[in-house]
Amino acid sequence: MCRCSNRNVHADFKFCPYCGDKFNKQDKRYPIANIFDLEAYSYAINTGIKRPPKKGEYFLSGAVPAAYPAPNDLSIPYYIAEIVEPC
């Protein structure tokens, strides 16, 4: 899948035909827990960084992982999430 859109792209492609970015097979989409001010088709991906999130940053948590916004600076390390809004 492409990070720039919700379109399914053939798994053999190495580059996205829509934006030209190289695919990262490790990218997995996670739902966003509080999606009040974001578009309904937005999703989160794991950045691979594990540290305590700062206020307002999104982090992955839960038995079924989802992205949550940090209400304040947290002291427990979590994987930091990046919000992707398809173009």
PyMOL commands that set and color helices and strands:
alter all, ss='L'
color gray80, all
select strands_A, chain A and resi 43-51+58-61+66-69+78-84
alter strands_A, ss='S'
color yellow, strands_A
deselect
rebuild
show_as cartoon
